Amino acid sequence: MKKRTLISVILVLAIGMILSACGDSGQGSSSGSGGGDQGEITNLTMGTGSVGGVYYPLGGEMANLWTDNIDVEGFDVSSVESGASVENIAKVQAGEFQLGIAQNTTMVNAVNQKGEFKGKEINNVGVIGSLYPEALQVVTLESTGIESIEDLKGKKVAIGPPGGATREAAELVLRAYGIEEGDFQAYEEGFGDAKSKLQNGTIDASFAVVGVPSSTTNELANATGEVKFLDIDGKALDKVLEKSQYEAYTVEPGTYEWQKEPVKTITAMALLLASTEQVSEDLGYKITKTLYEKSGNMTIAQAKLITKDSALTGVGDLPLHPGAEKYFKEIGVIE
């Protein structure tokens, strides 16, 4: 890729080191912030995503929700910006995070040791539950003259930071359209930075896996009045679905007030994950119960999608955290 900042290179190396540690079956320091075999703690760190996406503000609201409602001595949750799905899973496994948000597609790869997790054992990460569906938005502006994903050859395109589901999805979709590394100028921005670069003309298009409607997309539309979505459809869509756990999805007209046409794309579920070694069954139960019974106390738009009825959507055969399993059995969601 033509543009690769020092920070991005460092992040790639850091994630690689974390993933290498995953192969050690979670063995690590016995200190309060070390590896996976350090015992249960109550002062938790949660990995979210980049500023501009949904993971980051949602993580902040969930942390506040738990801190305000869970009465456990020493309990606290700090939400931190991260590279999102891949980094969050890797750092929960390594004991650096105790909670994390990730796409179900990435978690499936982790459990099956595929993709970024090839050869890396993930044995310290359990699912608390599903949060909301995420759609891949491929965004450009009318003034660029770009009409389709095929037109991204030779363009400047934000494909998301290393270690995130957006990067994974962007590369998957671009390959499905016959666009390989080197066919375009890649920018490793999160959606917030990509929005600014779209607005000032530094880049031509941006990929972002986000909950819809996205406030960042709305901000871009309000600032420019010319936001354009690029469809993922036809044979390229079939290739993406065949090679991944994504599902076809349509962003219906009116999802954004200014959106008049349907947008064909792909979707996955955002999951909340927790360490099965550092987060006790009792604390995991309280975290799960508080999230699904008090999600209405949060203000972010996606909070209304966090419900008991959809709590296991997209989870499938992924391992549940023991505390979540206890709660879902209690309320009859699972037997």
ZADO-1210 file (C-alpha; in nm, 4 decimals, padded with zeros to 6 digits):
<atoms>
<atom x="00.0000" y="00.0000" z="00.0000" code="MET" pos="1"/>
<atom x="00.1313" y="00.3392" z="-00.0871" code="LYS" pos="2"/>
<atom x="00.0433" y="00.5192" z="00.2335" code="LYS" pos="3"/>
<atom x="00.1516" y="00.3512" z="00.5515" code="ARG" pos="4"/>
<atom x="00.2238" y="00.5627" z="00.8505" code="THR" pos="5"/>
<atom x="00.4685" y="00.4664" z="01.1223" code="LEU" pos="6"/>
<atom x="00.1785" y="00.4413" z="01.3674" code="ILE" pos="7"/>
<atom x="00.0012" y="00.1895" z="01.1420" code="SER" pos="8"/>
<atom x="00.3142" y="-00.0225" z="01.1076" code="VAL" pos="9"/>
<atom x="00.3597" y="-00.0229" z="01.4852" code="ILE" pos="10"/>
<atom x="-00.0055" y="-00.1248" z="01.5337" code="LEU" pos="11"/>
<atom x="00.0274" y="-00.4120" z="01.2865" code="VAL" pos="12"/>
<atom x="00.3392" y="-00.5373" z="01.4664" code="LEU" pos="13"/>
<atom x="00.1712" y="-00.4996" z="01.8051" code="ALA" pos="14"/>
<atom x="-00.1339" y="-00.6997" z="01.6974" code="ILE" pos="15"/>
<atom x="00.0952" y="-00.9652" z="01.5542" code="GLY" pos="16"/>
<atom x="00.2760" y="-00.9934" z="01.8862" code="MET" pos="17"/>
<atom x="-00.0539" y="-01.0185" z="02.0721" code="ILE" pos="18"/>
<atom x="-00.1794" y="-01.2875" z="01.8352" code="LEU" pos="19"/>
<atom x="00.1474" y="-01.4774" z="01.8791" code="SER" pos="20"/>
<atom x="00.0852" y="-01.4675" z="02.2534" code="ALA" pos="21"/>
<atom x="-00.2589" y="-01.6191" z="02.1898" code="CYS" pos="22"/>
<atom x="-00.0806" y="-01.9340" z="02.0775" code="GLY" pos="23"/>
<atom x="00.0511" y="-01.9780" z="02.4320" code="ASP" pos="24"/>
<atom x="-00.2928" y="-02.0886" z="02.5535" code="SER" pos="25"/>
<atom x="-00.3443" y="-01.7798" z="02.7668" code="GLY" pos="26"/>
<atom x="-00.0471" y="-01.8326" z="02.9964" code="GLN" pos="27"/>
<atom x="00.0944" y="-01.5053" z="03.1246" code="GLY" pos="28"/>
<atom x="00.1710" y="-01.2855" z="03.4164" code="SER" pos="29"/>
<atom x="-00.0087" y="-01.3264" z="03.7468" code="SER" pos="30"/>
<atom x="-00.0164" y="-00.9505" z="03.7986" code="SER" pos="31"/>
<atom x="-00.3304" y="-00.7374" z="03.7758" code="GLY" pos="32"/>
<atom x="-00.2749" y="-00.6400" z="03.4125" code="SER" pos="33"/>
<atom x="-00.0839" y="-00.9301" z="03.2651" code="GLY" pos="34"/>
<atom x="-00.1675" y="-01.2406" z="03.0645" code="GLY" pos="35"/>
<atom x="-00.4651" y="-01.4706" z="03.0572" code="GLY" pos="36"/>
<atom x="-00.3903" y="-01.6794" z="03.3703" code="ASP" pos="37"/>
<atom x="-00.4022" y="-01.4014" z="03.6235" code="GLN" pos="38"/>
<atom x="-00.7356" y="-01.4640" z="03.7923" code="GLY" pos="39"/>
<atom x="-01.0582" y="-01.2695" z="03.8289" code="GLU" pos="40"/>
<atom x="-01.0561" y="-00.8908" z="03.8589" code="ILE" pos="41"/>
<atom x="-01.3182" y="-00.6166" z="03.8939" code="THR" pos="42"/>
<atom x="-01.1379" y="-00.3156" z="03.7470" code="ASN" pos="43"/>
<atom x="-01.2096" y="-00.3870" z="03.3814" code="LEU" pos="44"/>
<atom x="-01.0825" y="-00.2422" z="03.0536" code="THR" pos="45"/>
<atom x="-01.2995" y="-00.2675" z="02.7427" code="MET" pos="46"/>
<atom x="-01.1679" y="-00.2393" z="02.3879" code="GLY" pos="47"/>
<atom x="-01.4018" y="-00.0523" z="02.1525" code="THR" pos="48"/>
<atom x="-01.3031" y="00.0890" z="01.8102" code="GLY" pos="49"/>
<atom x="-01.1912" y="00.4062" z="01.6372" code="SER" pos="50"/>
<atom x="-01.3463" y="00.7460" z="01.7022" code="VAL" pos="51"/>
<atom x="-01.6132" y="00.8051" z="01.4379" code="GLY" pos="52"/>
<atom x="-01.7542" y="00.4532" z="01.4466" code="GLY" pos="53"/>
<atom x="-02.0254" y="00.3178" z="01.6775" code="VAL" pos="54"/>
<atom x="-01.8084" y="00.0932" z="01.8974" code="TYR" pos="55"/>
<atom x="-01.6341" y="00.3875" z="02.0619" code="TYR" pos="56"/>
<atom x="-01.9369" y="00.5889" z="02.1844" code="PRO" pos="57"/>
<atom x="-02.1385" y="00.2736" z="02.2568" code="LEU" pos="58"/>
<atom x="-01.8519" y="00.1398" z="02.4664" code="GLY" pos="59"/>
<atom x="-01.8473" y="00.4590" z="02.6673" code="GLY" pos="60"/>
<atom x="-02.2204" y="00.4415" z="02.7340" code="GLU" pos="61"/>
<atom x="-02.2082" y="00.0730" z="02.8294" code="MET" pos="62"/>
<atom x="-01.9208" y="00.1402" z="03.0699" code="ALA" pos="63"/>
<atom x="-02.1233" y="00.4145" z="03.2373" code="ASN" pos="64"/>
<atom x="-02.4328" y="00.1927" z="03.2492" code="LEU" pos="65"/>
<atom x="-02.2489" y="-00.0845" z="03.4298" code="TRP" pos="66"/>
<atom x="-02.0608" y="00.1458" z="03.6640" code="THR" pos="67"/>
<atom x="-02.3879" y="00.3154" z="03.7655" code="ASP" pos="68"/>
<atom x="-02.5825" y="-00.0076" z="03.8189" code="ASN" pos="69"/>
<atom x="-02.3468" y="-00.2836" z="03.9356" code="ILE" pos="70"/>
<atom x="-02.2710" y="-00.2811" z="04.3062" code="ASP" pos="71"/>
<atom x="-01.9525" y="-00.4854" z="04.3374" code="VAL" pos="72"/>
<atom x="-01.6588" y="-00.3739" z="04.5501" code="GLU" pos="73"/>
<atom x="-01.3837" y="-00.2268" z="04.3345" code="GLY" pos="74"/>
<atom x="-01.5919" y="-00.2536" z="04.0172" code="PHE" pos="75"/>
<atom x="-01.5132" y="-00.0119" z="03.7367" code="ASP" pos="76"/>
<atom x="-01.5060" y="-00.0238" z="03.3562" code="VAL" pos="77"/>
<atom x="-01.2812" y="00.1910" z="03.1404" code="SER" pos="78"/>
<atom x="-01.3585" y="00.1940" z="02.7672" code="SER" pos="79"/>
<atom x="-01.0623" y="00.2616" z="02.5387" code="VAL" pos="80"/>
<atom x="-01.0158" y="00.3334" z="02.1695" code="GLU" pos="81"/>
<atom x="-00.8716" y="00.0392" z="01.9764" code="SER" pos="82"/>
<atom x="-00.8340" y="-00.1148" z="01.6322" code="GLY" pos="83"/>
<atom x="-01.1687" y="-00.2911" z="01.6950" code="ALA" pos="84"/>
<atom x="-01.2557" y="-00.6570" z="01.6337" code="SER" pos="85"/>
<atom x="-00.9239" y="-00.8351" z="01.5762" code="VAL" pos="86"/>
<atom x="-00.7340" y="-00.6313" z="01.8337" code="GLU" pos="87"/>
<atom x="-01.0114" y="-00.6610" z="02.0917" code="ASN" pos="88"/>
<atom x="-01.0327" y="-01.0404" z="02.0667" code="ILE" pos="89"/>
<atom x="-00.6543" y="-01.0743" z="02.0767" code="ALA" pos="90"/>
<atom x="-00.6199" y="-00.8487" z="02.3804" code="LYS" pos="91"/>
<atom x="-00.9025" y="-01.0187" z="02.5726" code="VAL" pos="92"/>
<atom x="-00.7281" y="-01.3492" z="02.5065" code="GLN" pos="93"/>
<atom x="-00.3960" y="-01.2041" z="02.6212" code="ALA" pos="94"/>
<atom x="-00.5455" y="-01.0516" z="02.9373" code="GLY" pos="95"/>
<atom x="-00.4869" y="-00.6889" z="02.8361" code="GLU" pos="96"/>
<atom x="-00.8614" y="-00.6239" z="02.7945" code="PHE" pos="97"/>
<atom x="-01.1330" y="-00.7923" z="02.9977" code="GLN" pos="98"/>
<atom x="-01.4175" y="-00.6825" z="02.7681" code="LEU" pos="99"/>
<atom x="-01.4309" y="-00.6057" z="02.3988" code="GLY" pos="100"/>
<atom x="-01.6649" y="-00.5430" z="02.1082" code="ILE" pos="101"/>
<atom x="-01.6184" y="-00.7438" z="01.7900" code="ALA" pos="102"/>
<atom x="-01.8036" y="-00.8643" z="01.4847" code="GLN" pos="103"/>
<atom x="-01.9422" y="-01.2163" z="01.4961" code="ASN" pos="104"/>
<atom x="-01.7602" y="-01.2907" z="01.1672" code="THR" pos="105"/>
<atom x="-01.4254" y="-01.2085" z="01.3260" code="THR" pos="106"/>
<atom x="-01.5065" y="-01.4127" z="01.6363" code="MET" pos="107"/>
<atom x="-01.5956" y="-01.7122" z="01.4165" code="VAL" pos="108"/>
<atom x="-01.2548" y="-01.6813" z="01.2491" code="ASN" pos="109"/>
<atom x="-01.0875" y="-01.6563" z="01.5897" code="ALA" pos="110"/>
<atom x="-01.2553" y="-01.9682" z="01.7261" code="VAL" pos="111"/>
<atom x="-01.1760" y="-02.1603" z="01.4069" code="ASN" pos="112"/>
<atom x="-00.8183" y="-02.0249" z="01.3891" code="GLN" pos="113"/>
<atom x="-00.8704" y="-01.8668" z="01.0478" code="LYS" pos="114"/>
<atom x="-00.7698" y="-01.5345" z="00.8922" code="GLY" pos="115"/>
<atom x="-00.5746" y="-01.3161" z="01.1347" code="GLU" pos="116"/>
<atom x="-00.6036" y="-01.5935" z="01.3953" code="PHE" pos="117"/>
<atom x="-00.4556" y="-01.8754" z="01.1892" code="LYS" pos="118"/>
<atom x="-00.2795" y="-02.1137" z="01.4245" code="GLY" pos="119"/>
<atom x="-00.3712" y="-01.9077" z="01.7332" code="LYS" pos="120"/>
<atom x="-00.5726" y="-02.0736" z="02.0075" code="GLU" pos="121"/>
<atom x="-00.8529" y="-01.8606" z="02.1504" code="ILE" pos="122"/>
<atom x="-00.9612" y="-02.0182" z="02.4796" code="ASN" pos="123"/>
<atom x="-01.0220" y="-01.7209" z="02.7097" code="ASN" pos="124"/>
<atom x="-01.2963" y="-01.5319" z="02.5237" code="VAL" pos="125"/>
<atom x="-01.6687" y="-01.5821" z="02.5729" code="GLY" pos="126"/>
<atom x="-01.9682" y="-01.4065" z="02.4216" code="VAL" pos="127"/>
<atom x="-02.1834" y="-01.1914" z="02.6500" code="ILE" pos="128"/>
<atom x="-02.4387" y="-01.1360" z="02.3726" code="GLY" pos="129"/>
<atom x="-02.5297" y="-00.9649" z="02.0478" code="SER" pos="130"/>
<atom x="-02.5581" y="-00.5873" z="02.0329" code="LEU" pos="131"/>
<atom x="-02.6847" y="-00.4714" z="01.6923" code="TYR" pos="132"/>
<atom x="-02.6453" y="-00.5416" z="01.3180" code="PRO" pos="133"/>
<atom x="-02.3606" y="-00.3640" z="01.1405" code="GLU" pos="134"/>
<atom x="-02.3627" y="-00.2752" z="00.7721" code="ALA" pos="135"/>
<atom x="-02.0662" y="-00.2131" z="00.5464" code="LEU" pos="136"/>
<atom x="-02.1043" y="00.1378" z="00.4072" code="GLN" pos="137"/>
<atom x="-01.8991" y="00.2229" z="00.0997" code="VAL" pos="138"/>
<atom x="-01.9250" y="00.6001" z="00.0826" code="VAL" pos="139"/>
<atom x="-01.8167" y="00.8576" z="-00.1734" code="THR" pos="140"/>
<atom x="-01.9351" y="01.2006" z="-00.2860" code="LEU" pos="141"/>
<atom x="-02.1262" y="01.2833" z="-00.6042" code="GLU" pos="142"/>
<atom x="-01.8489" y="01.5226" z="-00.7074" code="SER" pos="143"/>
<atom x="-01.5931" y="01.2379" z="-00.7390" code="THR" pos="144"/>
<atom x="-01.7757" y="01.0912" z="-01.0374" code="GLY" pos="145"/>
<atom x="-01.7446" y="00.7422" z="-00.8854" code="ILE" pos="146"/>
<atom x="-02.0471" y="00.5300" z="-00.9753" code="GLU" pos="147"/>
<atom x="-01.9515" y="00.1820" z="-00.8542" code="SER" pos="148"/>
<atom x="-01.6934" y="-00.0129" z="-00.6577" code="ILE" pos="149"/>
<atom x="-01.5222" y="-00.1049" z="-00.9870" code="GLU" pos="150"/>
<atom x="-01.4442" y="00.2661" z="-01.0250" code="ASP" pos="151"/>
<atom x="-01.2235" y="00.2588" z="-00.7125" code="LEU" pos="152"/>
<atom x="-00.9257" y="00.1354" z="-00.9155" code="LYS" pos="153"/>
<atom x="-00.6636" y="00.4078" z="-00.9108" code="GLY" pos="154"/>
<atom x="-00.8515" y="00.6051" z="-00.6431" code="LYS" pos="155"/>
<atom x="-00.7648" y="00.7083" z="-00.2886" code="LYS" pos="156"/>
<atom x="-00.9659" y="00.4855" z="-00.0576" code="VAL" pos="157"/>
<atom x="-00.9906" y="00.4626" z="00.3234" code="ALA" pos="158"/>
<atom x="-01.0082" y="00.0934" z="00.4136" code="ILE" pos="159"/>
<atom x="-00.9973" y="00.1188" z="00.7929" code="GLY" pos="160"/>
<atom x="-00.7180" y="00.0722" z="01.0467" code="PRO" pos="161"/>
<atom x="-00.5252" y="-00.2542" z="01.0862" code="PRO" pos="162"/>
<atom x="-00.6903" y="-00.4972" z="01.3243" code="GLY" pos="163"/>
<atom x="-01.0491" y="-00.3920" z="01.2548" code="GLY" pos="164"/>
<atom x="-01.3434" y="-00.5601" z="01.0853" code="ALA" pos="165"/>
<atom x="-01.3687" y="-00.2717" z="00.8362" code="THR" pos="166"/>
<atom x="-01.0231" y="-00.3544" z="00.6982" code="ARG" pos="167"/>
<atom x="-01.1150" y="-00.7217" z="00.6696" code="GLU" pos="168"/>
<atom x="-01.4443" y="-00.6454" z="00.4957" code="ALA" pos="169"/>
<atom x="-01.2949" y="-00.3832" z="00.2631" code="ALA" pos="170"/>
<atom x="-01.0243" y="-00.6172" z="00.1382" code="GLU" pos="171"/>
<atom x="-01.2797" y="-00.8967" z="00.0949" code="LEU" pos="172"/>
<atom x="-01.5134" y="-00.6787" z="-00.1116" code="VAL" pos="173"/>
<atom x="-01.2397" y="-00.5195" z="-00.3211" code="LEU" pos="174"/>
<atom x="-01.0993" y="-00.8622" z="-00.4126" code="ARG" pos="175"/>
<atom x="-01.4483" y="-00.9761" z="-00.5088" code="ALA" pos="176"/>
<atom x="-01.4522" y="-00.6899" z="-00.7597" code="TYR" pos="177"/>
<atom x="-01.1066" y="-00.7818" z="-00.8899" code="GLY" pos="178"/>
<atom x="-00.9304" y="-00.4943" z="-00.7119" code="ILE" pos="179"/>
<atom x="-00.6088" y="-00.6022" z="-00.5432" code="GLU" pos="180"/>
<atom x="-00.3529" y="-00.4315" z="-00.3210" code="GLU" pos="181"/>
<atom x="-00.1664" y="-00.1793" z="-00.5352" code="GLY" pos="182"/>
<atom x="-00.4659" y="-00.1135" z="-00.7619" code="ASP" pos="183"/>
<atom x="-00.5629" y="00.1834" z="-00.5431" code="PHE" pos="184"/>
<atom x="-00.4050" y="00.4145" z="-00.2872" code="GLN" pos="185"/>
<atom x="-00.4977" y="00.2833" z="00.0560" code="ALA" pos="186"/>
<atom x="-00.5554" y="00.5041" z="00.3590" code="TYR" pos="187"/>
<atom x="-00.5723" y="00.3339" z="00.6987" code="GLU" pos="188"/>
<atom x="-00.8131" y="00.5782" z="00.8589" code="GLU" pos="189"/>
<atom x="-01.0980" y="00.5098" z="01.0970" code="GLY" pos="190"/>
<atom x="-01.4327" y="00.6442" z="00.9782" code="PHE" pos="191"/>
<atom x="-01.4058" y="00.9705" z="01.1719" code="GLY" pos="192"/>
<atom x="-01.0794" y="01.0689" z="01.0055" code="ASP" pos="193"/>
<atom x="-01.1999" y="00.9323" z="00.6716" code="ALA" pos="194"/>
<atom x="-01.5045" y="01.1580" z="00.6909" code="LYS" pos="195"/>
<atom x="-01.2817" y="01.4645" z="00.7212" code="SER" pos="196"/>
<atom x="-01.0616" y="01.3502" z="00.4339" code="LYS" pos="197"/>
<atom x="-01.3656" y="01.2865" z="00.2131" code="LEU" pos="198"/>
<atom x="-01.4958" y="01.6297" z="00.2983" code="GLN" pos="199"/>
<atom x="-01.1708" y="01.8080" z="00.2067" code="ASN" pos="200"/>
<atom x="-01.1012" y="01.5968" z="-00.1011" code="GLY" pos="201"/>
<atom x="-00.7954" y="01.4125" z="00.0307" code="THR" pos="202"/>
<atom x="-00.9604" y="01.0754" z="-00.0434" code="ILE" pos="203"/>
<atom x="-01.2221" y="00.9616" z="-00.2922" code="ASP" pos="204"/>
<atom x="-01.4123" y="00.6943" z="-00.0987" code="ALA" pos="205"/>
<atom x="-01.4316" y="00.5225" z="00.2374" code="SER" pos="206"/>
<atom x="-01.5262" y="00.1802" z="00.3708" code="PHE" pos="207"/>
<atom x="-01.6813" y="00.1585" z="00.7170" code="ALA" pos="208"/>
<atom x="-01.8566" y="-00.1228" z="00.9014" code="VAL" pos="209"/>
<atom x="-02.0920" y="00.0681" z="01.1291" code="VAL" pos="210"/>
<atom x="-02.4324" y="00.0532" z="01.2846" code="GLY" pos="211"/>
<atom x="-02.6895" y="00.2376" z="01.0784" code="VAL" pos="212"/>
<atom x="-02.7868" y="00.5096" z="01.0839" code="PRO" pos="213"/>
<atom x="-02.4349" y="00.6356" z="01.1479" code="SER" pos="214"/>
<atom x="-02.4010" y="00.9822" z="01.3010" code="SER" pos="215"/>
<atom x="-02.0698" y="01.0277" z="01.1183" code="THR" pos="216"/>
<atom x="-02.2364" y="00.9624" z="00.7820" code="THR" pos="217"/>
<atom x="-02.5073" y="01.2102" z="00.8736" code="ASN" pos="218"/>
<atom x="-02.2432" y="01.4695" z="00.9605" code="GLU" pos="219"/>
<atom x="-02.0772" y="01.4158" z="00.6222" code="LEU" pos="220"/>
<atom x="-02.4119" y="01.4498" z="00.4441" code="ALA" pos="221"/>
<atom x="-02.4996" y="01.7665" z="00.6341" code="ASN" pos="222"/>
<atom x="-02.1590" y="01.9172" z="00.5576" code="ALA" pos="223"/>
<atom x="-02.1468" y="01.8306" z="00.1869" code="THR" pos="224"/>
<atom x="-02.5020" y="01.7563" z="00.0715" code="GLY" pos="225"/>
<atom x="-02.3667" y="01.4979" z="-00.1717" code="GLU" pos="226"/>
<atom x="-02.3094" y="01.1657" z="00.0043" code="VAL" pos="227"/>
<atom x="-02.3342" y="00.8665" z="-00.2287" code="LYS" pos="228"/>
<atom x="-02.3410" y="00.4982" z="-00.1286" code="PHE" pos="229"/>
<atom x="-02.1884" y="00.2323" z="-00.3541" code="LEU" pos="230"/>
<atom x="-02.3799" y="-00.0964" z="-00.3821" code="ASP" pos="231"/>
<atom x="-02.2317" y="-00.4411" z="-00.3259" code="ILE" pos="232"/>
<atom x="-02.4329" y="-00.6732" z="-00.5489" code="ASP" pos="233"/>
<atom x="-02.4319" y="-00.9275" z="-00.8323" code="GLY" pos="234"/>
<atom x="-02.1541" y="-01.1847" z="-00.8658" code="LYS" pos="235"/>
<atom x="-01.9241" y="-00.9861" z="-00.6385" code="ALA" pos="236"/>
<atom x="-02.1786" y="-01.0105" z="-00.3564" code="LEU" pos="237"/>
<atom x="-02.2081" y="-01.3854" z="-00.4155" code="ASP" pos="238"/>
<atom x="-01.8290" y="-01.4189" z="-00.3828" code="LYS" pos="239"/>
<atom x="-01.8264" y="-01.2238" z="-00.0570" code="VAL" pos="240"/>
<atom x="-02.1043" y="-01.4350" z="00.0949" code="LEU" pos="241"/>
<atom x="-01.9338" y="-01.7553" z="-00.0174" code="GLU" pos="242"/>
<atom x="-01.6013" y="-01.6627" z="00.1420" code="LYS" pos="243"/>
<atom x="-01.7272" y="-01.5165" z="00.4706" code="SER" pos="244"/>
<atom x="-01.9935" y="-01.5245" z="00.7404" code="GLN" pos="245"/>
<atom x="-02.1461" y="-01.1978" z="00.6208" code="TYR" pos="246"/>
<atom x="-02.5081" y="-01.1855" z="00.5102" code="GLU" pos="247"/>
<atom x="-02.6721" y="-00.9778" z="00.2392" code="ALA" pos="248"/>
<atom x="-02.8376" y="-00.6637" z="00.3742" code="TYR" pos="249"/>
<atom x="-03.0325" y="-00.3691" z="00.2396" code="THR" pos="250"/>
<atom x="-03.0186" y="-00.0260" z="00.3983" code="VAL" pos="251"/>
<atom x="-03.3758" y="00.0774" z="00.3292" code="GLU" pos="252"/>
<atom x="-03.4724" y="00.4238" z="00.2001" code="PRO" pos="253"/>
<atom x="-03.5356" y="00.6611" z="00.4889" code="GLY" pos="254"/>
<atom x="-03.2811" y="00.4949" z="00.7179" code="THR" pos="255"/>
<atom x="-03.1147" y="00.8325" z="00.6777" code="TYR" pos="256"/>
<atom x="-03.3592" y="01.1192" z="00.6317" code="GLU" pos="257"/>
<atom x="-03.1849" y="01.2191" z="00.3088" code="TRP" pos="258"/>
<atom x="-03.1546" y="00.8643" z="00.1702" code="GLN" pos="259"/>
<atom x="-03.3971" y="00.8026" z="-00.1185" code="LYS" pos="260"/>
<atom x="-03.2686" y="00.4776" z="-00.2725" code="GLU" pos="261"/>
<atom x="-03.2047" y="00.1340" z="-00.1157" code="PRO" pos="262"/>
<atom x="-02.8396" y="00.0397" z="-00.0655" code="VAL" pos="263"/>
<atom x="-02.7322" y="-00.3212" z="-00.1234" code="LYS" pos="264"/>
<atom x="-02.4514" y="-00.4276" z="00.1078" code="THR" pos="265"/>
<atom x="-02.3476" y="-00.6868" z="00.3681" code="ILE" pos="266"/>
<atom x="-02.4006" y="-00.7131" z="00.7403" code="THR" pos="267"/>
<atom x="-02.2706" y="-00.8837" z="01.0521" code="ALA" pos="268"/>
<atom x="-02.3627" y="-00.8661" z="01.4194" code="MET" pos="269"/>
<atom x="-02.1664" y="-00.6712" z="01.6768" code="ALA" pos="270"/>
<atom x="-02.0971" y="-00.8839" z="01.9841" code="LEU" pos="271"/>
<atom x="-01.9892" y="-00.8033" z="02.3374" code="LEU" pos="272"/>
<atom x="-01.7115" y="-01.0357" z="02.4547" code="LEU" pos="273"/>
<atom x="-01.5566" y="-01.1003" z="02.7951" code="ALA" pos="274"/>
<atom x="-01.2614" y="-01.2866" z="02.9359" code="SER" pos="275"/>
<atom x="-01.3671" y="-01.6212" z="03.0808" code="THR" pos="276"/>
<atom x="-01.0661" y="-01.6172" z="03.3168" code="GLU" pos="277"/>
<atom x="-01.0639" y="-01.2590" z="03.4430" code="GLN" pos="278"/>
<atom x="-01.4401" y="-01.1893" z="03.4518" code="VAL" pos="279"/>
<atom x="-01.6085" y="-01.4188" z="03.7021" code="SER" pos="280"/>
<atom x="-01.9360" y="-01.5970" z="03.6321" code="GLU" pos="281"/>
<atom x="-02.1102" y="-01.3750" z="03.8874" code="ASP" pos="282"/>
<atom x="-01.9741" y="-01.0511" z="03.7413" code="LEU" pos="283"/>
<atom x="-02.0436" y="-01.1725" z="03.3875" code="GLY" pos="284"/>
<atom x="-02.4016" y="-01.2441" z="03.4937" code="TYR" pos="285"/>
<atom x="-02.4410" y="-00.8923" z="03.6356" code="LYS" pos="286"/>
<atom x="-02.2896" y="-00.7343" z="03.3233" code="ILE" pos="287"/>
<atom x="-02.5258" y="-00.9326" z="03.0976" code="THR" pos="288"/>
<atom x="-02.8359" y="-00.8706" z="03.3078" code="LYS" pos="289"/>
<atom x="-02.7675" y="-00.4973" z="03.3364" code="THR" pos="290"/>
<atom x="-02.7008" y="-00.4592" z="02.9648" code="LEU" pos="291"/>
<atom x="-03.0183" y="-00.6321" z="02.8444" code="TYR" pos="292"/>
<atom x="-03.2513" y="-00.5030" z="03.1145" code="GLU" pos="293"/>
<atom x="-03.1315" y="-00.1419" z="03.1232" code="LYS" pos="294"/>
<atom x="-03.0185" y="-00.0742" z="02.7644" code="SER" pos="295"/>
<atom x="-03.3011" y="00.1792" z="02.7377" code="GLY" pos="296"/>
<atom x="-03.1049" y="00.4056" z="02.9733" code="ASN" pos="297"/>
<atom x="-02.8458" y="00.4647" z="02.7013" code="MET" pos="298"/>
<atom x="-02.8896" y="00.7450" z="02.4487" code="THR" pos="299"/>
<atom x="-02.7008" y="00.6123" z="02.1443" code="ILE" pos="300"/>
<atom x="-02.9345" y="00.5107" z="01.8585" code="ALA" pos="301"/>
<atom x="-02.8121" y="00.1497" z="01.8490" code="GLN" pos="302"/>
<atom x="-02.9135" y="00.0973" z="02.2135" code="ALA" pos="303"/>
<atom x="-03.2750" y="00.0361" z="02.1098" code="LYS" pos="304"/>
<atom x="-03.1525" y="-00.2696" z="01.9163" code="LEU" pos="305"/>
<atom x="-02.9942" y="-00.4274" z="02.2250" code="ILE" pos="306"/>
<atom x="-03.2788" y="-00.6516" z="02.3384" code="THR" pos="307"/>
<atom x="-03.3326" y="-00.9890" z="02.5043" code="LYS" pos="308"/>
<atom x="-03.5089" y="-01.1142" z="02.1906" code="ASP" pos="309"/>
<atom x="-03.2036" y="-01.0533" z="01.9718" code="SER" pos="310"/>
<atom x="-02.9394" y="-01.1230" z="02.2350" code="ALA" pos="311"/>
<atom x="-02.8135" y="-01.4391" z="02.0652" code="LEU" pos="312"/>
<atom x="-02.8629" y="-01.3395" z="01.7011" code="THR" pos="313"/>
<atom x="-02.5493" y="-01.4293" z="01.5096" code="GLY" pos="314"/>
<atom x="-02.3931" y="-01.6102" z="01.8055" code="VAL" pos="315"/>
<atom x="-02.4535" y="-01.9613" z="01.6730" code="GLY" pos="316"/>
<atom x="-02.2055" y="-02.2105" z="01.8161" code="ASP" pos="317"/>
<atom x="-01.9685" y="-01.9481" z="01.9566" code="LEU" pos="318"/>
<atom x="-01.8778" y="-02.0046" z="02.3231" code="PRO" pos="319"/>
<atom x="-02.0848" y="-01.8083" z="02.5731" code="LEU" pos="320"/>
<atom x="-01.9355" y="-01.6537" z="02.8842" code="HIS" pos="321"/>
<atom x="-02.0594" y="-01.8626" z="03.1831" code="PRO" pos="322"/>
<atom x="-02.2272" y="-01.5562" z="03.3365" code="GLY" pos="323"/>
<atom x="-02.4165" y="-01.4817" z="03.0165" code="ALA" pos="324"/>
<atom x="-02.5193" y="-01.8459" z="02.9858" code="GLU" pos="325"/>
<atom x="-02.6552" y="-01.8352" z="03.3422" code="LYS" pos="326"/>
<atom x="-02.8606" y="-01.5222" z="03.2658" code="TYR" pos="327"/>
<atom x="-03.0025" y="-01.6492" z="02.9364" code="PHE" pos="328"/>
<atom x="-03.1038" y="-01.9787" z="03.0997" code="LYS" pos="329"/>
<atom x="-03.2692" y="-01.7845" z="03.3816" code="GLU" pos="330"/>
<atom x="-03.4862" y="-01.5844" z="03.1408" code="ILE" pos="331"/>
<atom x="-03.5588" y="-01.8807" z="02.9132" code="GLY" pos="332"/>
<atom x="-03.3648" y="-01.7650" z="02.6065" code="VAL" pos="333"/>
<atom x="-03.1714" y="-02.0941" z="02.6154" code="ILE" pos="334"/>
<atom x="-03.2511" y="-02.4219" z="02.7874" code="GLU" pos="335"/>
</atoms>
